[in-house]
Amino acid sequence: MFDNIKILSEGLNASFKVTIYLPDDYDKTDKTYKALYIVGGSNPFLIPTYSLEEILKQKNVIGISIYPNLEIKKNNLLFNVFDDKFGFAKIYEEFIINKIKPLIETKYRVTSEAKGNTILGYKETAILAYSLSYHYTNQFSELYLHDIMIEPFKKKFMTDLMSRFDPNISFFFSMQAADTAKLIEERLQMFGACSFKWYSNNLALLLEHL
């Protein structure tokens, strides 16, 4: 079962689409659920190869997909967190944490505890999920990055990972570049990550820890 809402960001003067996947037993119980927040450039539930709905169904987890309108996506205003000249990425992160997340927790019975909240980014938006999890370390317990595309800012990402790593956040990622993946794993190990693992591009395997 899905629900769809739009939420206005006054800071960005734009509305964002939010698609919420609700487990099969959602209407039959009043329990609180764990959640997977998904930041992306489109609706990942419509990507057939991801099989995201089936994964969430098996895990009995609520999925919240947040994606921008075409104008913001076209102008790439949100996703380059390493070169945020105009502060758009920062505003977007604050919008997700301070407006979207509290609304979801209240309206859809999602837990507010960090250990019940995880975040996923994929392709070019993987870096945005990474940035959110490390700017707001008390909000998420697990970070999932699928099919990471970091080559344009690989050096900055590696430096940032070394300087800001929080060992309390589990770090799971998938990417095709094995050499880069090994470098990331080395840095995670160096800084005492509580849990981390690299996968090939298989979202179901990546999310097995949910």
Biotite code that builds the C-alpha atoms (Angstrom):
import biotite.structure as struc

atoms = struc.array([
    struc.Atom([0.000, 0.000, 0.000], chain_id="A", res_id=1, res_name="MET", atom_name="CA", element="C"),
    struc.Atom([1.266, 3.446, -0.917], chain_id="A", res_id=2, res_name="PHE", atom_name="CA", element="C"),
    struc.Atom([0.449, 6.984, 0.113], chain_id="A", res_id=3, res_name="ASP", atom_name="CA", element="C"),
    struc.Atom([1.639, 10.097, -1.725], chain_id="A", res_id=4, res_name="ASN", atom_name="CA", element="C"),
    struc.Atom([1.980, 13.604, -0.354], chain_id="A", res_id=5, res_name="ILE", atom_name="CA", element="C"),
    struc.Atom([3.603, 16.896, -1.345], chain_id="A", res_id=6, res_name="LYS", atom_name="CA", element="C"),
    struc.Atom([5.470, 19.045, 1.141], chain_id="A", res_id=7, res_name="ILE", atom_name="CA", element="C"),
    struc.Atom([6.561, 22.631, 0.530], chain_id="A", res_id=8, res_name="LEU", atom_name="CA", element="C"),
    struc.Atom([10.083, 23.770, 1.321], chain_id="A", res_id=9, res_name="SER", atom_name="CA", element="C"),
    struc.Atom([9.880, 27.501, 1.922], chain_id="A", res_id=10, res_name="GLU", atom_name="CA", element="C"),
    struc.Atom([13.665, 27.765, 1.924], chain_id="A", res_id=11, res_name="GLY", atom_name="CA", element="C"),
    struc.Atom([13.891, 26.293, -1.572], chain_id="A", res_id=12, res_name="LEU", atom_name="CA", element="C"),
    struc.Atom([10.513, 27.666, -2.715], chain_id="A", res_id=13, res_name="ASN", atom_name="CA", element="C"),
    struc.Atom([9.609, 24.255, -4.107], chain_id="A", res_id=14, res_name="ALA", atom_name="CA", element="C"),
    struc.Atom([7.336, 21.329, -3.357], chain_id="A", res_id=15, res_name="SER", atom_name="CA", element="C"),
    struc.Atom([8.739, 17.849, -2.912], chain_id="A", res_id=16, res_name="PHE", atom_name="CA", element="C"),
    struc.Atom([6.981, 14.585, -3.625], chain_id="A", res_id=17, res_name="LYS", atom_name="CA", element="C"),
    struc.Atom([7.030, 11.991, -0.882], chain_id="A", res_id=18, res_name="VAL", atom_name="CA", element="C"),
    struc.Atom([5.938, 8.417, -1.599], chain_id="A", res_id=19, res_name="THR", atom_name="CA", element="C"),
    struc.Atom([5.347, 6.275, 1.475], chain_id="A", res_id=20, res_name="ILE", atom_name="CA", element="C"),
    struc.Atom([5.250, 2.482, 1.365], chain_id="A", res_id=21, res_name="TYR", atom_name="CA", element="C"),
    struc.Atom([3.104, 1.040, 4.160], chain_id="A", res_id=22, res_name="LEU", atom_name="CA", element="C"),
    struc.Atom([3.413, -2.641, 5.201], chain_id="A", res_id=23, res_name="PRO", atom_name="CA", element="C"),
    struc.Atom([0.536, -5.064, 4.659], chain_id="A", res_id=24, res_name="ASP", atom_name="CA", element="C"),
    struc.Atom([-0.385, -5.090, 8.347], chain_id="A", res_id=25, res_name="ASP", atom_name="CA", element="C"),
    struc.Atom([-0.336, -1.297, 8.710], chain_id="A", res_id=26, res_name="TYR", atom_name="CA", element="C"),
    struc.Atom([-4.148, -0.904, 8.973], chain_id="A", res_id=27, res_name="ASP", atom_name="CA", element="C"),
    struc.Atom([-4.469, -3.944, 11.244], chain_id="A", res_id=28, res_name="LYS", atom_name="CA", element="C"),
    struc.Atom([-2.292, -2.712, 14.079], chain_id="A", res_id=29, res_name="THR", atom_name="CA", element="C"),
    struc.Atom([-1.358, 0.430, 15.961], chain_id="A", res_id=30, res_name="ASP", atom_name="CA", element="C"),
    struc.Atom([2.302, -0.468, 16.433], chain_id="A", res_id=31, res_name="LYS", atom_name="CA", element="C"),
    struc.Atom([5.238, 1.800, 15.655], chain_id="A", res_id=32, res_name="THR", atom_name="CA", element="C"),
    struc.Atom([7.383, 0.896, 12.643], chain_id="A", res_id=33, res_name="TYR", atom_name="CA", element="C"),
    struc.Atom([10.993, 1.145, 11.640], chain_id="A", res_id=34, res_name="LYS", atom_name="CA", element="C"),
    struc.Atom([11.671, 3.297, 8.586], chain_id="A", res_id=35, res_name="ALA", atom_name="CA", element="C"),
    struc.Atom([13.939, 3.551, 5.580], chain_id="A", res_id=36, res_name="LEU", atom_name="CA", element="C"),
    struc.Atom([14.254, 7.116, 4.253], chain_id="A", res_id=37, res_name="TYR", atom_name="CA", element="C"),
    struc.Atom([15.257, 7.273, 0.598], chain_id="A", res_id=38, res_name="ILE", atom_name="CA", element="C"),
    struc.Atom([16.659, 10.427, -0.986], chain_id="A", res_id=39, res_name="VAL", atom_name="CA", element="C"),
    struc.Atom([16.827, 10.402, -4.763], chain_id="A", res_id=40, res_name="GLY", atom_name="CA", element="C"),
    struc.Atom([16.281, 12.179, -8.030], chain_id="A", res_id=41, res_name="GLY", atom_name="CA", element="C"),
    struc.Atom([13.198, 10.105, -8.872], chain_id="A", res_id=42, res_name="SER", atom_name="CA", element="C"),
    struc.Atom([10.805, 7.588, -7.344], chain_id="A", res_id=43, res_name="ASN", atom_name="CA", element="C"),
    struc.Atom([12.847, 4.402, -6.704], chain_id="A", res_id=44, res_name="PRO", atom_name="CA", element="C"),
    struc.Atom([9.672, 2.344, -6.349], chain_id="A", res_id=45, res_name="PHE", atom_name="CA", element="C"),
    struc.Atom([9.289, 2.732, -10.125], chain_id="A", res_id=46, res_name="LEU", atom_name="CA", element="C"),
    struc.Atom([12.737, 1.273, -10.898], chain_id="A", res_id=47, res_name="ILE", atom_name="CA", element="C"),
    struc.Atom([11.966, -2.408, -11.706], chain_id="A", res_id=48, res_name="PRO", atom_name="CA", element="C"),
    struc.Atom([15.474, -3.717, -11.039], chain_id="A", res_id=49, res_name="THR", atom_name="CA", element="C"),
    struc.Atom([15.438, -2.378, -7.480], chain_id="A", res_id=50, res_name="TYR", atom_name="CA", element="C"),
    struc.Atom([12.415, -4.453, -6.306], chain_id="A", res_id=51, res_name="SER", atom_name="CA", element="C"),
    struc.Atom([12.253, -2.027, -3.390], chain_id="A", res_id=52, res_name="LEU", atom_name="CA", element="C"),
    struc.Atom([8.614, -2.709, -2.530], chain_id="A", res_id=53, res_name="GLU", atom_name="CA", element="C"),
    struc.Atom([9.291, -6.439, -2.182], chain_id="A", res_id=54, res_name="GLU", atom_name="CA", element="C"),
    struc.Atom([12.342, -5.810, 0.011], chain_id="A", res_id=55, res_name="ILE", atom_name="CA", element="C"),
    struc.Atom([10.399, -3.549, 2.377], chain_id="A", res_id=56, res_name="LEU", atom_name="CA", element="C"),
    struc.Atom([7.504, -6.008, 2.437], chain_id="A", res_id=57, res_name="LYS", atom_name="CA", element="C"),
    struc.Atom([9.801, -8.794, 3.596], chain_id="A", res_id=58, res_name="GLN", atom_name="CA", element="C"),
    struc.Atom([11.347, -6.570, 6.264], chain_id="A", res_id=59, res_name="LYS", atom_name="CA", element="C"),
    struc.Atom([8.007, -5.075, 7.387], chain_id="A", res_id=60, res_name="ASN", atom_name="CA", element="C"),
    struc.Atom([9.547, -1.611, 7.251], chain_id="A", res_id=61, res_name="VAL", atom_name="CA", element="C"),
    struc.Atom([7.967, 1.668, 6.147], chain_id="A", res_id=62, res_name="ILE", atom_name="CA", element="C"),
    struc.Atom([9.730, 3.233, 3.164], chain_id="A", res_id=63, res_name="GLY", atom_name="CA", element="C"),
    struc.Atom([9.752, 6.995, 2.615], chain_id="A", res_id=64, res_name="ILE", atom_name="CA", element="C"),
    struc.Atom([10.968, 8.195, -0.778], chain_id="A", res_id=65, res_name="SER", atom_name="CA", element="C"),
    struc.Atom([11.695, 11.925, -1.085], chain_id="A", res_id=66, res_name="ILE", atom_name="CA", element="C"),
    struc.Atom([12.376, 13.378, -4.518], chain_id="A", res_id=67, res_name="TYR", atom_name="CA", element="C"),
    struc.Atom([12.425, 16.884, -6.030], chain_id="A", res_id=68, res_name="PRO", atom_name="CA", element="C"),
    struc.Atom([10.586, 18.450, -8.924], chain_id="A", res_id=69, res_name="ASN", atom_name="CA", element="C"),
    struc.Atom([12.154, 18.398, -12.379], chain_id="A", res_id=70, res_name="LEU", atom_name="CA", element="C"),
    struc.Atom([13.468, 21.973, -12.228], chain_id="A", res_id=71, res_name="GLU", atom_name="CA", element="C"),
    struc.Atom([15.523, 21.361, -9.106], chain_id="A", res_id=72, res_name="ILE", atom_name="CA", element="C"),
    struc.Atom([16.723, 18.013, -10.415], chain_id="A", res_id=73, res_name="LYS", atom_name="CA", element="C"),
    struc.Atom([17.689, 19.517, -13.784], chain_id="A", res_id=74, res_name="LYS", atom_name="CA", element="C"),
    struc.Atom([19.728, 22.267, -12.176], chain_id="A", res_id=75, res_name="ASN", atom_name="CA", element="C"),
    struc.Atom([21.398, 19.842, -9.741], chain_id="A", res_id=76, res_name="ASN", atom_name="CA", element="C"),
    struc.Atom([20.847, 22.242, -6.865], chain_id="A", res_id=77, res_name="LEU", atom_name="CA", element="C"),
    struc.Atom([20.805, 19.701, -4.059], chain_id="A", res_id=78, res_name="LEU", atom_name="CA", element="C"),
    struc.Atom([23.152, 16.853, -4.703], chain_id="A", res_id=79, res_name="PHE", atom_name="CA", element="C"),
    struc.Atom([26.667, 18.332, -4.725], chain_id="A", res_id=80, res_name="ASN", atom_name="CA", element="C"),
    struc.Atom([27.202, 18.546, -0.991], chain_id="A", res_id=81, res_name="VAL", atom_name="CA", element="C"),
    struc.Atom([30.936, 19.131, -1.459], chain_id="A", res_id=82, res_name="PHE", atom_name="CA", element="C"),
    struc.Atom([30.437, 22.307, -3.480], chain_id="A", res_id=83, res_name="ASP", atom_name="CA", element="C"),
    struc.Atom([27.301, 23.808, -1.955], chain_id="A", res_id=84, res_name="ASP", atom_name="CA", element="C"),
    struc.Atom([28.011, 27.373, -3.101], chain_id="A", res_id=85, res_name="LYS", atom_name="CA", element="C"),
    struc.Atom([24.491, 28.662, -2.540], chain_id="A", res_id=86, res_name="PHE", atom_name="CA", element="C"),
    struc.Atom([23.566, 26.565, 0.479], chain_id="A", res_id=87, res_name="GLY", atom_name="CA", element="C"),
    struc.Atom([20.844, 24.572, -1.289], chain_id="A", res_id=88, res_name="PHE", atom_name="CA", element="C"),
    struc.Atom([22.021, 21.183, -0.020], chain_id="A", res_id=89, res_name="ALA", atom_name="CA", element="C"),
    struc.Atom([22.138, 22.479, 3.563], chain_id="A", res_id=90, res_name="LYS", atom_name="CA", element="C"),
    struc.Atom([18.602, 23.886, 3.285], chain_id="A", res_id=91, res_name="ILE", atom_name="CA", element="C"),
    struc.Atom([17.380, 20.595, 1.833], chain_id="A", res_id=92, res_name="TYR", atom_name="CA", element="C"),
    struc.Atom([18.924, 18.574, 4.643], chain_id="A", res_id=93, res_name="GLU", atom_name="CA", element="C"),
    struc.Atom([17.320, 20.830, 7.254], chain_id="A", res_id=94, res_name="GLU", atom_name="CA", element="C"),
    struc.Atom([13.991, 20.515, 5.425], chain_id="A", res_id=95, res_name="PHE", atom_name="CA", element="C"),
    struc.Atom([14.142, 16.710, 5.559], chain_id="A", res_id=96, res_name="ILE", atom_name="CA", element="C"),
    struc.Atom([15.151, 16.559, 9.233], chain_id="A", res_id=97, res_name="ILE", atom_name="CA", element="C"),
    struc.Atom([13.026, 19.397, 10.610], chain_id="A", res_id=98, res_name="ASN", atom_name="CA", element="C"),
    struc.Atom([9.879, 19.153, 8.488], chain_id="A", res_id=99, res_name="LYS", atom_name="CA", element="C"),
    struc.Atom([9.521, 15.875, 6.584], chain_id="A", res_id=100, res_name="ILE", atom_name="CA", element="C"),
    struc.Atom([10.809, 13.500, 9.252], chain_id="A", res_id=101, res_name="LYS", atom_name="CA", element="C"),
    struc.Atom([8.637, 14.817, 12.143], chain_id="A", res_id=102, res_name="PRO", atom_name="CA", element="C"),
    struc.Atom([5.571, 14.747, 9.877], chain_id="A", res_id=103, res_name="LEU", atom_name="CA", element="C"),
    struc.Atom([6.236, 11.144, 8.865], chain_id="A", res_id=104, res_name="ILE", atom_name="CA", element="C"),
    struc.Atom([6.803, 10.074, 12.471], chain_id="A", res_id=105, res_name="GLU", atom_name="CA", element="C"),
    struc.Atom([3.510, 11.615, 13.590], chain_id="A", res_id=106, res_name="THR", atom_name="CA", element="C"),
    struc.Atom([1.284, 10.692, 10.654], chain_id="A", res_id=107, res_name="LYS", atom_name="CA", element="C"),
    struc.Atom([2.574, 7.190, 9.893], chain_id="A", res_id=108, res_name="TYR", atom_name="CA", element="C"),
    struc.Atom([3.615, 5.840, 13.313], chain_id="A", res_id=109, res_name="ARG", atom_name="CA", element="C"),
    struc.Atom([7.316, 5.742, 12.525], chain_id="A", res_id=110, res_name="VAL", atom_name="CA", element="C"),
    struc.Atom([9.705, 5.520, 15.457], chain_id="A", res_id=111, res_name="THR", atom_name="CA", element="C"),
    struc.Atom([11.703, 8.638, 16.282], chain_id="A", res_id=112, res_name="SER", atom_name="CA", element="C"),
    struc.Atom([14.597, 6.641, 17.746], chain_id="A", res_id=113, res_name="GLU", atom_name="CA", element="C"),
    struc.Atom([17.781, 6.600, 15.691], chain_id="A", res_id=114, res_name="ALA", atom_name="CA", element="C"),
    struc.Atom([18.127, 2.817, 15.956], chain_id="A", res_id=115, res_name="LYS", atom_name="CA", element="C"),
    struc.Atom([14.840, 2.427, 14.080], chain_id="A", res_id=116, res_name="GLY", atom_name="CA", element="C"),
    struc.Atom([15.668, 4.884, 11.301], chain_id="A", res_id=117, res_name="ASN", atom_name="CA", element="C"),
    struc.Atom([17.901, 4.190, 8.319], chain_id="A", res_id=118, res_name="THR", atom_name="CA", element="C"),
    struc.Atom([18.689, 6.137, 5.161], chain_id="A", res_id=119, res_name="ILE", atom_name="CA", element="C"),
    struc.Atom([19.363, 5.132, 1.560], chain_id="A", res_id=120, res_name="LEU", atom_name="CA", element="C"),
    struc.Atom([20.815, 7.110, -1.333], chain_id="A", res_id=121, res_name="GLY", atom_name="CA", element="C"),
    struc.Atom([21.488, 5.791, -4.808], chain_id="A", res_id=122, res_name="TYR", atom_name="CA", element="C"),
    struc.Atom([23.615, 6.815, -7.770], chain_id="A", res_id=123, res_name="LYS", atom_name="CA", element="C"),
    struc.Atom([24.310, 10.582, -7.681], chain_id="A", res_id=124, res_name="GLU", atom_name="CA", element="C"),
    struc.Atom([22.119, 11.078, -4.589], chain_id="A", res_id=125, res_name="THR", atom_name="CA", element="C"),
    struc.Atom([24.097, 8.586, -2.517], chain_id="A", res_id=126, res_name="ALA", atom_name="CA", element="C"),
    struc.Atom([26.334, 11.453, -1.436], chain_id="A", res_id=127, res_name="ILE", atom_name="CA", element="C"),
    struc.Atom([23.318, 13.365, -0.146], chain_id="A", res_id=128, res_name="LEU", atom_name="CA", element="C"),
    struc.Atom([22.317, 10.430, 2.071], chain_id="A", res_id=129, res_name="ALA", atom_name="CA", element="C"),
    struc.Atom([25.911, 10.229, 3.293], chain_id="A", res_id=130, res_name="TYR", atom_name="CA", element="C"),
    struc.Atom([25.912, 13.935, 4.155], chain_id="A", res_id=131, res_name="SER", atom_name="CA", element="C"),
    struc.Atom([22.574, 13.705, 5.977], chain_id="A", res_id=132, res_name="LEU", atom_name="CA", element="C"),
    struc.Atom([23.681, 10.793, 8.122], chain_id="A", res_id=133, res_name="SER", atom_name="CA", element="C"),
    struc.Atom([26.857, 12.556, 9.210], chain_id="A", res_id=134, res_name="TYR", atom_name="CA", element="C"),
    struc.Atom([25.373, 15.993, 9.777], chain_id="A", res_id=135, res_name="HIS", atom_name="CA", element="C"),
    struc.Atom([22.591, 14.427, 11.860], chain_id="A", res_id=136, res_name="TYR", atom_name="CA", element="C"),
    struc.Atom([24.281, 11.526, 13.609], chain_id="A", res_id=137, res_name="THR", atom_name="CA", element="C"),
    struc.Atom([21.496, 11.262, 16.208], chain_id="A", res_id=138, res_name="ASN", atom_name="CA", element="C"),
    struc.Atom([18.816, 10.639, 13.573], chain_id="A", res_id=139, res_name="GLN", atom_name="CA", element="C"),
    struc.Atom([19.941, 7.463, 11.774], chain_id="A", res_id=140, res_name="PHE", atom_name="CA", element="C"),
    struc.Atom([21.632, 4.227, 12.821], chain_id="A", res_id=141, res_name="SER", atom_name="CA", element="C"),
    struc.Atom([22.397, 2.782, 9.384], chain_id="A", res_id=142, res_name="GLU", atom_name="CA", element="C"),
    struc.Atom([23.507, 4.305, 6.089], chain_id="A", res_id=143, res_name="LEU", atom_name="CA", element="C"),
    struc.Atom([22.961, 2.528, 2.770], chain_id="A", res_id=144, res_name="TYR", atom_name="CA", element="C"),
    struc.Atom([24.582, 3.808, -0.418], chain_id="A", res_id=145, res_name="LEU", atom_name="CA", element="C"),
    struc.Atom([23.610, 1.970, -3.609], chain_id="A", res_id=146, res_name="HIS", atom_name="CA", element="C"),
    struc.Atom([25.507, 2.123, -6.905], chain_id="A", res_id=147, res_name="ASP", atom_name="CA", element="C"),
    struc.Atom([27.577, 5.077, -5.662], chain_id="A", res_id=148, res_name="ILE", atom_name="CA", element="C"),
    struc.Atom([28.760, 7.600, -8.236], chain_id="A", res_id=149, res_name="MET", atom_name="CA", element="C"),
    struc.Atom([31.598, 9.523, -6.569], chain_id="A", res_id=150, res_name="ILE", atom_name="CA", element="C"),
    struc.Atom([34.195, 9.857, -9.318], chain_id="A", res_id=151, res_name="GLU", atom_name="CA", element="C"),
    struc.Atom([33.615, 13.617, -9.912], chain_id="A", res_id=152, res_name="PRO", atom_name="CA", element="C"),
    struc.Atom([34.445, 14.316, -6.250], chain_id="A", res_id=153, res_name="PHE", atom_name="CA", element="C"),
    struc.Atom([36.282, 11.147, -5.191], chain_id="A", res_id=154, res_name="LYS", atom_name="CA", element="C"),
    struc.Atom([39.165, 12.981, -3.498], chain_id="A", res_id=155, res_name="LYS", atom_name="CA", element="C"),
    struc.Atom([36.849, 15.219, -1.473], chain_id="A", res_id=156, res_name="LYS", atom_name="CA", element="C"),
    struc.Atom([34.721, 12.248, -0.460], chain_id="A", res_id=157, res_name="PHE", atom_name="CA", element="C"),
    struc.Atom([37.713, 10.279, 0.792], chain_id="A", res_id=158, res_name="MET", atom_name="CA", element="C"),
    struc.Atom([39.056, 13.240, 2.755], chain_id="A", res_id=159, res_name="THR", atom_name="CA", element="C"),
    struc.Atom([35.631, 13.968, 4.207], chain_id="A", res_id=160, res_name="ASP", atom_name="CA", element="C"),
    struc.Atom([35.092, 10.349, 5.197], chain_id="A", res_id=161, res_name="LEU", atom_name="CA", element="C"),
    struc.Atom([38.342, 10.410, 7.161], chain_id="A", res_id=162, res_name="MET", atom_name="CA", element="C"),
    struc.Atom([37.603, 13.700, 8.923], chain_id="A", res_id=163, res_name="SER", atom_name="CA", element="C"),
    struc.Atom([33.933, 13.242, 9.831], chain_id="A", res_id=164, res_name="ARG", atom_name="CA", element="C"),
    struc.Atom([33.372, 9.536, 10.274], chain_id="A", res_id=165, res_name="PHE", atom_name="CA", element="C"),
    struc.Atom([31.021, 8.514, 13.095], chain_id="A", res_id=166, res_name="ASP", atom_name="CA", element="C"),
    struc.Atom([31.737, 4.916, 14.163], chain_id="A", res_id=167, res_name="PRO", atom_name="CA", element="C"),
    struc.Atom([28.249, 4.532, 15.643], chain_id="A", res_id=168, res_name="ASN", atom_name="CA", element="C"),
    struc.Atom([26.603, 4.531, 12.208], chain_id="A", res_id=169, res_name="ILE", atom_name="CA", element="C"),
    struc.Atom([26.650, 1.284, 10.243], chain_id="A", res_id=170, res_name="SER", atom_name="CA", element="C"),
    struc.Atom([27.912, 1.923, 6.710], chain_id="A", res_id=171, res_name="PHE", atom_name="CA", element="C"),
    struc.Atom([26.787, -0.395, 3.887], chain_id="A", res_id=172, res_name="PHE", atom_name="CA", element="C"),
    struc.Atom([27.451, 0.416, 0.256], chain_id="A", res_id=173, res_name="PHE", atom_name="CA", element="C"),
    struc.Atom([27.486, -0.972, -3.254], chain_id="A", res_id=174, res_name="SER", atom_name="CA", element="C"),
    struc.Atom([29.456, 0.195, -6.269], chain_id="A", res_id=175, res_name="MET", atom_name="CA", element="C"),
    struc.Atom([31.062, -1.179, -9.407], chain_id="A", res_id=176, res_name="GLN", atom_name="CA", element="C"),
    struc.Atom([34.553, 0.267, -8.883], chain_id="A", res_id=177, res_name="ALA", atom_name="CA", element="C"),
    struc.Atom([36.254, -2.386, -6.747], chain_id="A", res_id=178, res_name="ALA", atom_name="CA", element="C"),
    struc.Atom([39.423, -0.337, -6.218], chain_id="A", res_id=179, res_name="ASP", atom_name="CA", element="C"),
    struc.Atom([37.483, 2.618, -4.814], chain_id="A", res_id=180, res_name="THR", atom_name="CA", element="C"),
    struc.Atom([35.347, 0.302, -2.684], chain_id="A", res_id=181, res_name="ALA", atom_name="CA", element="C"),
    struc.Atom([38.457, -1.168, -1.087], chain_id="A", res_id=182, res_name="LYS", atom_name="CA", element="C"),
    struc.Atom([39.742, 2.321, -0.259], chain_id="A", res_id=183, res_name="LEU", atom_name="CA", element="C"),
    struc.Atom([36.456, 3.158, 1.437], chain_id="A", res_id=184, res_name="ILE", atom_name="CA", element="C"),
    struc.Atom([36.553, -0.074, 3.440], chain_id="A", res_id=185, res_name="GLU", atom_name="CA", element="C"),
    struc.Atom([40.119, 0.651, 4.535], chain_id="A", res_id=186, res_name="GLU", atom_name="CA", element="C"),
    struc.Atom([39.089, 4.042, 5.896], chain_id="A", res_id=187, res_name="ARG", atom_name="CA", element="C"),
    struc.Atom([36.053, 2.612, 7.669], chain_id="A", res_id=188, res_name="LEU", atom_name="CA", element="C"),
    struc.Atom([38.230, -0.025, 9.305], chain_id="A", res_id=189, res_name="GLN", atom_name="CA", element="C"),
    struc.Atom([40.856, 2.551, 10.231], chain_id="A", res_id=190, res_name="MET", atom_name="CA", element="C"),
    struc.Atom([38.320, 4.620, 12.134], chain_id="A", res_id=191, res_name="PHE", atom_name="CA", element="C"),
    struc.Atom([36.676, 1.704, 13.922], chain_id="A", res_id=192, res_name="GLY", atom_name="CA", element="C"),
    struc.Atom([33.351, 1.429, 12.138], chain_id="A", res_id=193, res_name="ALA", atom_name="CA", element="C"),
    struc.Atom([30.922, -0.635, 14.183], chain_id="A", res_id=194, res_name="CYS", atom_name="CA", element="C"),
    struc.Atom([29.690, -2.352, 11.036], chain_id="A", res_id=195, res_name="SER", atom_name="CA", element="C"),
    struc.Atom([30.436, -1.928, 7.355], chain_id="A", res_id=196, res_name="PHE", atom_name="CA", element="C"),
    struc.Atom([30.402, -3.936, 4.148], chain_id="A", res_id=197, res_name="LYS", atom_name="CA", element="C"),
    struc.Atom([30.787, -3.486, 0.403], chain_id="A", res_id=198, res_name="TRP", atom_name="CA", element="C"),
    struc.Atom([28.409, -5.236, -1.990], chain_id="A", res_id=199, res_name="TYR", atom_name="CA", element="C"),
    struc.Atom([28.241, -5.470, -5.743], chain_id="A", res_id=200, res_name="SER", atom_name="CA", element="C"),
    struc.Atom([25.220, -3.715, -7.249], chain_id="A", res_id=201, res_name="ASN", atom_name="CA", element="C"),
    struc.Atom([22.499, -5.799, -5.628], chain_id="A", res_id=202, res_name="ASN", atom_name="CA", element="C"),
    struc.Atom([20.040, -3.737, -3.613], chain_id="A", res_id=203, res_name="LEU", atom_name="CA", element="C"),
    struc.Atom([18.420, -6.758, -1.937], chain_id="A", res_id=204, res_name="ALA", atom_name="CA", element="C"),
    struc.Atom([21.773, -7.897, -0.549], chain_id="A", res_id=205, res_name="LEU", atom_name="CA", element="C"),
    struc.Atom([22.672, -4.349, 0.450], chain_id="A", res_id=206, res_name="LEU", atom_name="CA", element="C"),
    struc.Atom([19.480, -3.989, 2.490], chain_id="A", res_id=207, res_name="LEU", atom_name="CA", element="C"),
    struc.Atom([19.684, -7.388, 4.179], chain_id="A", res_id=208, res_name="GLU", atom_name="CA", element="C"),
    struc.Atom([20.579, -5.650, 7.462], chain_id="A", res_id=209, res_name="HIS", atom_name="CA", element="C"),
    struc.Atom([17.330, -3.674, 7.646], chain_id="A", res_id=210, res_name="LEU", atom_name="CA", element="C"),
])
